[in-house]
């Protein structure tokens, strides 16, 4: 079952305590799509400029990502420059040039309109809503957001939350959106805003899923070296939604398994800069780390 994702495709310049990289392909839709493509076909909706490298487009195609919804517009691809602190859960945006992404209005190709699995990555909540309006029968809808929209577009975001099944955000955003400092109280409040489940990403501390009657928590896979956390959240969401679409199951069991796959694939992306590690990742490596992940908390697994 394929997954539709709308989000950003940007060029990134990244600086971490371990080094830096200039103008490498990034963006929420890119990380999401590559991660999801290990599990399911993906339909991407985004906009890039006419400077977007052809070999990168070709790489996405080879991964089974449908690019009919990737609009190429005259002008430059969006650009983001980020710098991570010594504590890599913290980062600063040094530069953001939206370029052709600035007046992007997602227009779905007809072949996308019957998508059942949908992920609305972090863009203006009005536009996330417009994507939903163009779908004939969305089955499972996940969404992300960021502090900018929580502060500046709250009414649109609240309208959107009443239309989504899964809200996947980080702990800081959960606090800001709910007005609650405690993450459990924050999740309870967010569940009242509409989604069936809330998944809170806590960087190196892992992920917690809340539904009205269950809580499920996983750690992040313990790594000796984290080079670049960029895209970890979108990679988690991509592998999570991909695993769900592959299983065609939305039982508690299937969601928990998908959360572990999300955590596993996200643990790879941070091992190198940008998309580099995702580009060499194999299915065997995912499966091996999945087994290691499960044995992390298995008291009989020594
Ligand atoms: P994450 O680390 O999961 O928050 O995702 C980082 C990605 O988001 C980077 O590859 C950036 O290109 C992209 N990004 C940064 N700022 C924005 C923005 N304002 N709108 C859309 N995408 C952005």
py3Dmol code that shows the C-alpha trace and the ligand (Angstrom):
import py3Dmol

protein = """\
ATOM      1  CA  UNK A   1       0.000   0.000   0.000  1.00  0.00           C
ATOM      2  CA  UNK A   2       1.626   3.290  -0.988  1.00  0.00           C
ATOM      3  CA  UNK A   3       2.026   6.379   1.188  1.00  0.00           C
ATOM      4  CA  UNK A   4       1.542   9.973   0.165  1.00  0.00           C
ATOM      5  CA  UNK A   5       3.794  12.560   1.816  1.00  0.00           C
ATOM      6  CA  UNK A   6       3.753  16.328   1.525  1.00  0.00           C
ATOM      7  CA  UNK A   7       6.663  18.328   2.915  1.00  0.00           C
ATOM      8  CA  UNK A   8       9.873  20.108   2.049  1.00  0.00           C
ATOM      9  CA  UNK A   9      12.713  19.167  -0.308  1.00  0.00           C
ATOM     10  CA  UNK A  10      15.558  21.541   0.521  1.00  0.00           C
ATOM     11  CA  UNK A  11      19.286  21.956   0.179  1.00  0.00           C
ATOM     12  CA  UNK A  12      20.922  21.968   3.636  1.00  0.00           C
ATOM     13  CA  UNK A  13      24.210  23.217   5.008  1.00  0.00           C
ATOM     14  CA  UNK A  14      24.868  21.495   8.308  1.00  0.00           C
ATOM     15  CA  UNK A  15      27.334  22.021  11.116  1.00  0.00           C
ATOM     16  CA  UNK A  16      27.717  19.684  14.069  1.00  0.00           C
ATOM     17  CA  UNK A  17      30.505  19.282  16.650  1.00  0.00           C
ATOM     18  CA  UNK A  18      31.875  16.536  14.335  1.00  0.00           C
ATOM     19  CA  UNK A  19      32.144  18.491  11.114  1.00  0.00           C
ATOM     20  CA  UNK A  20      30.115  20.202   8.458  1.00  0.00           C
ATOM     21  CA  UNK A  21      28.663  19.720   5.008  1.00  0.00           C
ATOM     22  CA  UNK A  22      27.619  22.321   2.411  1.00  0.00           C
ATOM     23  CA  UNK A  23      24.502  22.194   0.254  1.00  0.00           C
ATOM     24  CA  UNK A  24      23.453  18.604   0.590  1.00  0.00           C
ATOM     25  CA  UNK A  25      19.915  17.469  -0.213  1.00  0.00           C
ATOM     26  CA  UNK A  26      17.570  17.495   2.787  1.00  0.00           C
ATOM     27  CA  UNK A  27      14.025  18.439   3.669  1.00  0.00           C
ATOM     28  CA  UNK A  28      11.308  16.674   5.610  1.00  0.00           C
ATOM     29  CA  UNK A  29       9.717  14.972   2.592  1.00  0.00           C
ATOM     30  CA  UNK A  30      13.092  13.667   1.438  1.00  0.00           C
ATOM     31  CA  UNK A  31      14.040  11.993   4.724  1.00  0.00           C
ATOM     32  CA  UNK A  32      10.497  10.696   5.137  1.00  0.00           C
ATOM     33  CA  UNK A  33      10.279   9.257   1.622  1.00  0.00           C
ATOM     34  CA  UNK A  34      13.621   7.463   1.632  1.00  0.00           C
ATOM     35  CA  UNK A  35      12.896   5.892   5.039  1.00  0.00           C
ATOM     36  CA  UNK A  36       9.367   4.871   4.016  1.00  0.00           C
ATOM     37  CA  UNK A  37      10.600   3.434   0.726  1.00  0.00           C
ATOM     38  CA  UNK A  38      12.271   0.529   2.565  1.00  0.00           C
ATOM     39  CA  UNK A  39       8.736  -0.650   3.380  1.00  0.00           C
ATOM     40  CA  UNK A  40       6.273   0.703   0.801  1.00  0.00           C
ATOM     41  CA  UNK A  41       6.003   2.691  -2.412  1.00  0.00           C
ATOM     42  CA  UNK A  42       5.871   6.457  -1.790  1.00  0.00           C
ATOM     43  CA  UNK A  43       4.170   9.337  -3.587  1.00  0.00           C
ATOM     44  CA  UNK A  44       5.913  12.645  -2.909  1.00  0.00           C
ATOM     45  CA  UNK A  45       4.353  16.110  -2.992  1.00  0.00           C
ATOM     46  CA  UNK A  46       6.796  19.043  -2.774  1.00  0.00           C
ATOM     47  CA  UNK A  47       8.371  21.803  -4.865  1.00  0.00           C
ATOM     48  CA  UNK A  48      11.972  22.317  -5.932  1.00  0.00           C
ATOM     49  CA  UNK A  49      13.711  24.901  -8.103  1.00  0.00           C
ATOM     50  CA  UNK A  50      15.235  24.277 -11.517  1.00  0.00           C
ATOM     51  CA  UNK A  51      18.642  24.004  -9.796  1.00  0.00           C
ATOM     52  CA  UNK A  52      17.718  20.712  -8.081  1.00  0.00           C
ATOM     53  CA  UNK A  53      20.383  18.124  -9.018  1.00  0.00           C
ATOM     54  CA  UNK A  54      19.179  15.557 -11.564  1.00  0.00           C
ATOM     55  CA  UNK A  55      21.200  12.743  -9.956  1.00  0.00           C
ATOM     56  CA  UNK A  56      19.314  13.299  -6.682  1.00  0.00           C
ATOM     57  CA  UNK A  57      16.000  13.072  -8.492  1.00  0.00           C
ATOM     58  CA  UNK A  58      17.218   9.874 -10.119  1.00  0.00           C
ATOM     59  CA  UNK A  59      18.218   8.435  -6.742  1.00  0.00           C
ATOM     60  CA  UNK A  60      14.714   9.081  -5.352  1.00  0.00           C
ATOM     61  CA  UNK A  61      13.166   7.444  -8.424  1.00  0.00           C
ATOM     62  CA  UNK A  62      15.355   4.382  -8.051  1.00  0.00           C
ATOM     63  CA  UNK A  63      14.095   4.039  -4.481  1.00  0.00           C
ATOM     64  CA  UNK A  64      10.559   3.627  -5.833  1.00  0.00           C
ATOM     65  CA  UNK A  65       9.475   7.158  -4.958  1.00  0.00           C
ATOM     66  CA  UNK A  66       6.850   8.536  -7.333  1.00  0.00           C
ATOM     67  CA  UNK A  67       7.869  12.103  -8.221  1.00  0.00           C
ATOM     68  CA  UNK A  68       4.837  13.112 -10.273  1.00  0.00           C
ATOM     69  CA  UNK A  69       3.877  15.374  -7.362  1.00  0.00           C
ATOM     70  CA  UNK A  70       7.344  16.968  -7.115  1.00  0.00           C
ATOM     71  CA  UNK A  71       6.823  20.276  -8.860  1.00  0.00           C
ATOM     72  CA  UNK A  72       9.854  21.903 -10.508  1.00  0.00           C
ATOM     73  CA  UNK A  73       9.495  25.671 -10.603  1.00  0.00           C
ATOM     74  CA  UNK A  74      11.683  28.408 -12.078  1.00  0.00           C
ATOM     75  CA  UNK A  75      13.991  29.631  -9.313  1.00  0.00           C
ATOM     76  CA  UNK A  76      15.973  28.148  -6.462  1.00  0.00           C
ATOM     77  CA  UNK A  77      15.297  25.171  -4.227  1.00  0.00           C
ATOM     78  CA  UNK A  78      14.663  26.058  -0.561  1.00  0.00           C
ATOM     79  CA  UNK A  79      17.789  26.333   1.571  1.00  0.00           C
ATOM     80  CA  UNK A  80      18.376  25.744   5.299  1.00  0.00           C
ATOM     81  CA  UNK A  81      21.541  26.209   7.324  1.00  0.00           C
ATOM     82  CA  UNK A  82      21.547  24.639  10.778  1.00  0.00           C
ATOM     83  CA  UNK A  83      24.121  24.377  13.548  1.00  0.00           C
ATOM     84  CA  UNK A  84      23.990  21.845  16.382  1.00  0.00           C
ATOM     85  CA  UNK A  85      25.241  22.510  19.888  1.00  0.00           C
ATOM     86  CA  UNK A  86      27.559  20.233  21.875  1.00  0.00           C
ATOM     87  CA  UNK A  87      24.271  18.814  23.220  1.00  0.00           C
ATOM     88  CA  UNK A  88      22.932  17.686  19.880  1.00  0.00           C
ATOM     89  CA  UNK A  89      19.322  17.782  21.040  1.00  0.00           C
ATOM     90  CA  UNK A  90      19.734  21.534  20.534  1.00  0.00           C
ATOM     91  CA  UNK A  91      20.254  23.374  17.274  1.00  0.00           C
ATOM     92  CA  UNK A  92      19.978  26.847  15.772  1.00  0.00           C
ATOM     93  CA  UNK A  93      18.657  27.840  12.380  1.00  0.00           C
ATOM     94  CA  UNK A  94      21.314  30.158  10.959  1.00  0.00           C
ATOM     95  CA  UNK A  95      19.666  30.737   7.590  1.00  0.00           C
ATOM     96  CA  UNK A  96      16.364  29.864   5.956  1.00  0.00           C
ATOM     97  CA  UNK A  97      15.598  30.762   2.327  1.00  0.00           C
ATOM     98  CA  UNK A  98      12.248  29.373   1.302  1.00  0.00           C
ATOM     99  CA  UNK A  99      12.812  30.304  -2.362  1.00  0.00           C
ATOM    100  CA  UNK A 100      10.320  28.405  -4.609  1.00  0.00           C
ATOM    101  CA  UNK A 101       8.886  26.770  -1.486  1.00  0.00           C
ATOM    102  CA  UNK A 102       7.693  30.188  -0.276  1.00  0.00           C
ATOM    103  CA  UNK A 103       4.492  30.242  -2.313  1.00  0.00           C
ATOM    104  CA  UNK A 104       4.118  26.481  -2.734  1.00  0.00           C
ATOM    105  CA  UNK A 105       0.496  25.321  -2.946  1.00  0.00           C
ATOM    106  CA  UNK A 106       0.327  21.536  -3.134  1.00  0.00           C
ATOM    107  CA  UNK A 107      -1.581  20.301  -6.187  1.00  0.00           C
ATOM    108  CA  UNK A 108      -2.022  16.535  -6.186  1.00  0.00           C
ATOM    109  CA  UNK A 109      -1.749  14.654  -9.472  1.00  0.00           C
ATOM    110  CA  UNK A 110      -4.974  12.704 -10.131  1.00  0.00           C
ATOM    111  CA  UNK A 111      -3.098   9.458  -9.583  1.00  0.00           C
ATOM    112  CA  UNK A 112      -2.446  10.465  -5.934  1.00  0.00           C
ATOM    113  CA  UNK A 113      -5.996  11.324  -4.935  1.00  0.00           C
ATOM    114  CA  UNK A 114      -7.030   7.903  -3.721  1.00  0.00           C
ATOM    115  CA  UNK A 115      -4.077   7.609  -1.299  1.00  0.00           C
ATOM    116  CA  UNK A 116      -5.019   5.751   1.890  1.00  0.00           C
ATOM    117  CA  UNK A 117      -1.856   6.358   3.962  1.00  0.00           C
ATOM    118  CA  UNK A 118      -0.939  10.015   4.234  1.00  0.00           C
ATOM    119  CA  UNK A 119       1.748  11.969   6.048  1.00  0.00           C
ATOM    120  CA  UNK A 120       1.576  15.736   6.341  1.00  0.00           C
ATOM    121  CA  UNK A 121       5.138  16.733   7.210  1.00  0.00           C
ATOM    122  CA  UNK A 122       5.911  20.073   8.734  1.00  0.00           C
ATOM    123  CA  UNK A 123       4.469  22.802   6.455  1.00  0.00           C
ATOM    124  CA  UNK A 124       1.832  25.512   6.911  1.00  0.00           C
ATOM    125  CA  UNK A 125      -1.208  23.807   8.496  1.00  0.00           C
ATOM    126  CA  UNK A 126      -3.486  25.547   5.939  1.00  0.00           C
ATOM    127  CA  UNK A 127      -1.600  23.691   3.192  1.00  0.00           C
ATOM    128  CA  UNK A 128      -1.670  20.421   5.135  1.00  0.00           C
ATOM    129  CA  UNK A 129      -5.473  20.865   5.220  1.00  0.00           C
ATOM    130  CA  UNK A 130      -5.584  21.602   1.480  1.00  0.00           C
ATOM    131  CA  UNK A 131      -3.840  18.307   0.803  1.00  0.00           C
ATOM    132  CA  UNK A 132      -6.474  16.466   2.830  1.00  0.00           C
ATOM    133  CA  UNK A 133      -9.210  18.309   0.892  1.00  0.00           C
ATOM    134  CA  UNK A 134      -7.857  16.838  -2.365  1.00  0.00           C
ATOM    135  CA  UNK A 135      -8.001  13.220  -1.183  1.00  0.00           C
ATOM    136  CA  UNK A 136     -11.022  11.045  -1.882  1.00  0.00           C
ATOM    137  CA  UNK A 137     -10.761   8.558   1.001  1.00  0.00           C
ATOM    138  CA  UNK A 138      -7.762   8.986   3.300  1.00  0.00           C
ATOM    139  CA  UNK A 139      -7.505   6.007   5.635  1.00  0.00           C
ATOM    140  CA  UNK A 140      -4.697   6.775   8.070  1.00  0.00           C
ATOM    141  CA  UNK A 141      -3.414  10.340   8.328  1.00  0.00           C
ATOM    142  CA  UNK A 142      -0.318  11.351  10.293  1.00  0.00           C
ATOM    143  CA  UNK A 143       0.984  14.870  10.763  1.00  0.00           C
ATOM    144  CA  UNK A 144       3.902  16.813  12.175  1.00  0.00           C
ATOM    145  CA  UNK A 145       4.303  20.518  12.885  1.00  0.00           C
ATOM    146  CA  UNK A 146       6.830  22.939  14.383  1.00  0.00           C
ATOM    147  CA  UNK A 147       7.080  25.807  16.867  1.00  0.00           C
ATOM    148  CA  UNK A 148       6.625  28.437  14.130  1.00  0.00           C
ATOM    149  CA  UNK A 149       3.125  27.195  13.213  1.00  0.00           C
ATOM    150  CA  UNK A 150       2.124  26.617  16.841  1.00  0.00           C
ATOM    151  CA  UNK A 151       2.951  30.254  17.573  1.00  0.00           C
ATOM    152  CA  UNK A 152       1.646  31.804  14.350  1.00  0.00           C
ATOM    153  CA  UNK A 153      -1.087  29.562  12.919  1.00  0.00           C
ATOM    154  CA  UNK A 154      -2.764  27.970  15.913  1.00  0.00           C
ATOM    155  CA  UNK A 155      -6.404  28.143  14.657  1.00  0.00           C
ATOM    156  CA  UNK A 156      -5.483  26.382  11.384  1.00  0.00           C
ATOM    157  CA  UNK A 157      -3.423  23.831  13.287  1.00  0.00           C
ATOM    158  CA  UNK A 158      -6.297  23.092  15.680  1.00  0.00           C
ATOM    159  CA  UNK A 159      -8.671  22.617  12.734  1.00  0.00           C
ATOM    160  CA  UNK A 160      -6.159  20.224  11.190  1.00  0.00           C
ATOM    161  CA  UNK A 161      -5.744  18.206  14.402  1.00  0.00           C
ATOM    162  CA  UNK A 162      -9.435  17.366  14.369  1.00  0.00           C
ATOM    163  CA  UNK A 163      -8.870  15.696  10.963  1.00  0.00           C
ATOM    164  CA  UNK A 164      -5.781  13.571  11.634  1.00  0.00           C
ATOM    165  CA  UNK A 165      -5.343  10.140  13.236  1.00  0.00           C
ATOM    166  CA  UNK A 166      -1.727  10.376  14.380  1.00  0.00           C
ATOM    167  CA  UNK A 167       0.131  13.409  15.638  1.00  0.00           C
ATOM    168  CA  UNK A 168       3.919  12.866  15.567  1.00  0.00           C
ATOM    169  CA  UNK A 169       5.815  15.739  17.203  1.00  0.00           C
ATOM    170  CA  UNK A 170       8.795  16.363  19.440  1.00  0.00           C
ATOM    171  CA  UNK A 171       8.541  16.997  23.175  1.00  0.00           C
ATOM    172  CA  UNK A 172       9.167  20.741  22.938  1.00  0.00           C
ATOM    173  CA  UNK A 173       6.382  21.138  20.380  1.00  0.00           C
ATOM    174  CA  UNK A 174       4.072  18.968  22.484  1.00  0.00           C
ATOM    175  CA  UNK A 175       4.629  21.288  25.458  1.00  0.00           C
ATOM    176  CA  UNK A 176       4.119  24.423  23.412  1.00  0.00           C
ATOM    177  CA  UNK A 177       0.978  23.150  21.673  1.00  0.00           C
ATOM    178  CA  UNK A 178      -0.679  21.786  24.825  1.00  0.00           C
ATOM    179  CA  UNK A 179       0.493  24.402  27.336  1.00  0.00           C
ATOM    180  CA  UNK A 180       1.483  21.530  29.668  1.00  0.00           C
ATOM    181  CA  UNK A 181       5.047  21.028  30.817  1.00  0.00           C
ATOM    182  CA  UNK A 182       4.734  17.387  31.804  1.00  0.00           C
ATOM    183  CA  UNK A 183       4.879  15.201  28.729  1.00  0.00           C
ATOM    184  CA  UNK A 184       2.112  12.824  29.905  1.00  0.00           C
ATOM    185  CA  UNK A 185      -0.261  15.702  30.652  1.00  0.00           C
ATOM    186  CA  UNK A 186       0.716  17.294  27.353  1.00  0.00           C
ATOM    187  CA  UNK A 187      -0.164  14.099  25.472  1.00  0.00           C
ATOM    188  CA  UNK A 188      -3.536  13.821  27.254  1.00  0.00           C
ATOM    189  CA  UNK A 189      -4.375  17.374  26.266  1.00  0.00           C
ATOM    190  CA  UNK A 190      -3.299  16.781  22.649  1.00  0.00           C
ATOM    191  CA  UNK A 191      -5.464  13.658  22.427  1.00  0.00           C
ATOM    192  CA  UNK A 192      -8.440  15.838  23.352  1.00  0.00           C
ATOM    193  CA  UNK A 193      -7.688  17.998  20.303  1.00  0.00           C
ATOM    194  CA  UNK A 194      -8.601  15.178  17.918  1.00  0.00           C
ATOM    195  CA  UNK A 195      -5.909  12.633  17.048  1.00  0.00           C
ATOM    196  CA  UNK A 196      -6.461   9.016  17.971  1.00  0.00           C
ATOM    197  CA  UNK A 197      -2.804   8.711  18.992  1.00  0.00           C
ATOM    198  CA  UNK A 198      -0.012  11.083  19.841  1.00  0.00           C
ATOM    199  CA  UNK A 199       3.621  10.061  19.317  1.00  0.00           C
ATOM    200  CA  UNK A 200       6.131  12.217  21.139  1.00  0.00           C
ATOM    201  CA  UNK A 201       9.702  12.134  19.837  1.00  0.00           C
ATOM    202  CA  UNK A 202      12.316  12.805  22.499  1.00  0.00           C
ATOM    203  CA  UNK A 203      15.549  12.748  20.492  1.00  0.00           C
ATOM    204  CA  UNK A 204      18.150  10.518  22.111  1.00  0.00           C
ATOM    205  CA  UNK A 205      15.588   9.484  24.771  1.00  0.00           C
ATOM    206  CA  UNK A 206      13.302   7.715  22.329  1.00  0.00           C
ATOM    207  CA  UNK A 207       9.587   7.857  21.545  1.00  0.00           C
ATOM    208  CA  UNK A 208       6.376   7.542  23.586  1.00  0.00           C
ATOM    209  CA  UNK A 209       3.020   6.716  22.038  1.00  0.00           C
ATOM    210  CA  UNK A 210      -0.167   7.727  23.835  1.00  0.00           C
ATOM    211  CA  UNK A 211      -3.725   6.678  23.052  1.00  0.00           C
ATOM    212  CA  UNK A 212      -6.703   7.267  25.363  1.00  0.00           C
ATOM    213  CA  UNK A 213      -6.149   3.841  26.942  1.00  0.00           C
ATOM    214  CA  UNK A 214      -2.512   2.878  26.387  1.00  0.00           C
ATOM    215  CA  UNK A 215       1.058   4.122  26.654  1.00  0.00           C
ATOM    216  CA  UNK A 216       3.998   2.547  24.820  1.00  0.00           C
ATOM    217  CA  UNK A 217       7.577   3.761  25.164  1.00  0.00           C
ATOM    218  CA  UNK A 218      10.798   2.808  23.396  1.00  0.00           C
ATOM    219  CA  UNK A 219      14.311   4.116  23.966  1.00  0.00           C
ATOM    220  CA  UNK A 220      16.481   5.410  21.160  1.00  0.00           C
ATOM    221  CA  UNK A 221      18.964   2.778  20.012  1.00  0.00           C
ATOM    222  CA  UNK A 222      22.131   3.455  22.051  1.00  0.00           C
ATOM    223  CA  UNK A 223      24.857   4.689  19.688  1.00  0.00           C
ATOM    224  CA  UNK A 224      28.447   5.551  20.476  1.00  0.00           C
ATOM    225  CA  UNK A 225      28.611   8.233  17.846  1.00  0.00           C
ATOM    226  CA  UNK A 226      25.933  10.564  16.594  1.00  0.00           C
ATOM    227  CA  UNK A 227      27.276  12.708  13.770  1.00  0.00           C
ATOM    228  CA  UNK A 228      24.231  14.625  12.587  1.00  0.00           C
ATOM    229  CA  UNK A 229      20.674  14.414  13.972  1.00  0.00           C
ATOM    230  CA  UNK A 230      19.135  16.230  10.974  1.00  0.00           C
ATOM    231  CA  UNK A 231      16.067  14.472   9.671  1.00  0.00           C
ATOM    232  CA  UNK A 232      15.891  11.908  12.478  1.00  0.00           C
ATOM    233  CA  UNK A 233      12.285  12.852  13.250  1.00  0.00           C
ATOM    234  CA  UNK A 234      11.181  12.664   9.612  1.00  0.00           C
ATOM    235  CA  UNK A 235      13.077   9.413   9.153  1.00  0.00           C
ATOM    236  CA  UNK A 236      11.298   7.977  12.196  1.00  0.00           C
ATOM    237  CA  UNK A 237       7.939   9.053  10.756  1.00  0.00           C
ATOM    238  CA  UNK A 238       8.791   7.617   7.330  1.00  0.00           C
ATOM    239  CA  UNK A 239       9.792   4.176   8.540  1.00  0.00           C
ATOM    240  CA  UNK A 240       6.884   4.153  11.021  1.00  0.00           C
ATOM    241  CA  UNK A 241       4.252   5.009   8.386  1.00  0.00           C
ATOM    242  CA  UNK A 242       6.000   2.713   5.883  1.00  0.00           C
ATOM    243  CA  UNK A 243       5.850  -0.241   8.240  1.00  0.00           C
ATOM    244  CA  UNK A 244       2.165   0.460   8.951  1.00  0.00           C
ATOM    245  CA  UNK A 245       1.337   0.678   5.244  1.00  0.00           C
ATOM    246  CA  UNK A 246       3.215  -2.542   4.576  1.00  0.00           C
ATOM    247  CA  UNK A 247       1.310  -4.402   7.307  1.00  0.00           C
ATOM    248  CA  UNK A 248      -2.083  -2.879   6.353  1.00  0.00           C
ATOM    249  CA  UNK A 249      -2.898  -3.288  10.017  1.00  0.00           C
ATOM    250  CA  UNK A 250      -3.587  -0.594  12.597  1.00  0.00           C
ATOM    251  CA  UNK A 251      -3.838  -2.797  15.675  1.00  0.00           C
ATOM    252  CA  UNK A 252      -1.873  -1.859  18.787  1.00  0.00           C
ATOM    253  CA  UNK A 253       0.602  -4.649  17.907  1.00  0.00           C
ATOM    254  CA  UNK A 254       1.176  -3.283  14.389  1.00  0.00           C
ATOM    255  CA  UNK A 255       1.649   0.265  15.701  1.00  0.00           C
ATOM    256  CA  UNK A 256       4.185  -0.893  18.277  1.00  0.00           C
ATOM    257  CA  UNK A 257       6.138  -2.825  15.672  1.00  0.00           C
ATOM    258  CA  UNK A 258       6.087   0.227  13.392  1.00  0.00           C
ATOM    259  CA  UNK A 259       7.405   2.413  16.239  1.00  0.00           C
ATOM    260  CA  UNK A 260      10.362   0.054  16.648  1.00  0.00           C
ATOM    261  CA  UNK A 261      11.055   0.128  12.879  1.00  0.00           C
ATOM    262  CA  UNK A 262      10.848   3.937  12.971  1.00  0.00           C
ATOM    263  CA  UNK A 263      13.342   4.051  15.828  1.00  0.00           C
ATOM    264  CA  UNK A 264      15.678   1.601  14.098  1.00  0.00           C
ATOM    265  CA  UNK A 265      15.837   3.473  10.787  1.00  0.00           C
ATOM    266  CA  UNK A 266      16.191   6.831  12.606  1.00  0.00           C
ATOM    267  CA  UNK A 267      19.168   5.371  14.516  1.00  0.00           C
ATOM    268  CA  UNK A 268      20.983   4.900  11.198  1.00  0.00           C
ATOM    269  CA  UNK A 269      20.364   8.344   9.723  1.00  0.00           C
ATOM    270  CA  UNK A 270      22.228  10.097  12.569  1.00  0.00           C
ATOM    271  CA  UNK A 271      25.377   8.023  11.967  1.00  0.00           C
ATOM    272  CA  UNK A 272      26.475  10.240   9.066  1.00  0.00           C
ATOM    273  CA  UNK A 273      25.747  13.665   7.589  1.00  0.00           C
ATOM    274  CA  UNK A 274      22.502  14.395   5.809  1.00  0.00           C
ATOM    275  CA  UNK A 275      21.159  11.487   3.788  1.00  0.00           C
ATOM    276  CA  UNK A 276      24.525   9.712   3.438  1.00  0.00           C
ATOM    277  CA  UNK A 277      23.749   6.791   5.753  1.00  0.00           C
ATOM    278  CA  UNK A 278      20.222   6.267   4.404  1.00  0.00           C
ATOM    279  CA  UNK A 279      21.714   6.025   0.922  1.00  0.00           C
ATOM    280  CA  UNK A 280      23.863   3.017   1.816  1.00  0.00           C
ATOM    281  CA  UNK A 281      21.444   1.376   4.255  1.00  0.00           C
ATOM    282  CA  UNK A 282      20.264  -2.148   3.422  1.00  0.00           C
ATOM    283  CA  UNK A 283      17.221  -4.110   4.491  1.00  0.00           C
ATOM    284  CA  UNK A 284      19.490  -6.693   6.180  1.00  0.00           C
ATOM    285  CA  UNK A 285      21.022  -3.958   8.349  1.00  0.00           C
ATOM    286  CA  UNK A 286      17.540  -2.799   9.355  1.00  0.00           C
ATOM    287  CA  UNK A 287      16.464  -6.317  10.292  1.00  0.00           C
ATOM    288  CA  UNK A 288      19.650  -6.993  12.271  1.00  0.00           C
ATOM    289  CA  UNK A 289      19.288  -3.807  14.287  1.00  0.00           C
ATOM    290  CA  UNK A 290      15.554  -4.493  14.768  1.00  0.00           C
ATOM    291  CA  UNK A 291      16.495  -7.723  16.554  1.00  0.00           C
ATOM    292  CA  UNK A 292      19.137  -5.935  18.642  1.00  0.00           C
ATOM    293  CA  UNK A 293      16.569  -3.280  19.477  1.00  0.00           C
ATOM    294  CA  UNK A 294      14.014  -5.770  20.734  1.00  0.00           C
ATOM    295  CA  UNK A 295      16.629  -7.550  22.871  1.00  0.00           C
ATOM    296  CA  UNK A 296      17.548  -4.182  24.494  1.00  0.00           C
ATOM    297  CA  UNK A 297      14.705  -4.515  26.968  1.00  0.00           C
ATOM    298  CA  UNK A 298      14.277  -8.296  26.975  1.00  0.00           C
ATOM    299  CA  UNK A 299      15.259  -9.511  30.434  1.00  0.00           C
ATOM    300  CA  UNK A 300      15.717 -13.086  29.141  1.00  0.00           C
ATOM    301  CA  UNK A 301      17.650 -11.976  26.067  1.00  0.00           C
ATOM    302  CA  UNK A 302      21.231 -12.024  27.356  1.00  0.00           C
TER     303      UNK A 302
END
"""
ligand_1 = """\
23
LIG
P 14.251 17.558 11.268
O 15.694 17.436 11.688
O 13.524 16.256 11.318
O 13.549 18.664 11.984
O 14.240 17.971 9.731
C 15.197 18.814 9.201
C 14.858 19.132 7.760
O 13.819 20.118 7.729
C 16.051 19.740 7.072
O 16.510 18.846 6.061
C 15.560 21.062 6.504
O 15.831 21.196 5.121
C 14.066 21.063 6.715
N 13.575 22.370 7.172
C 14.172 23.244 8.009
N 13.407 24.349 8.195
C 12.282 24.172 7.465
C 11.085 24.945 7.240
N 10.890 26.139 7.805
N 10.127 24.410 6.438
C 10.295 23.211 5.887
N 11.399 22.428 6.052
C 12.383 22.892 6.831
"""
view = py3Dmol.view(width=600, height=400)
view.addModel(protein, "pdb")
view.setStyle({"model": 0}, {"cartoon": {"style": "trace"}})
view.addModel(ligand_1, "xyz")
view.setStyle({"model": 1}, {"stick": {}})
view.zoomTo()
view.show()
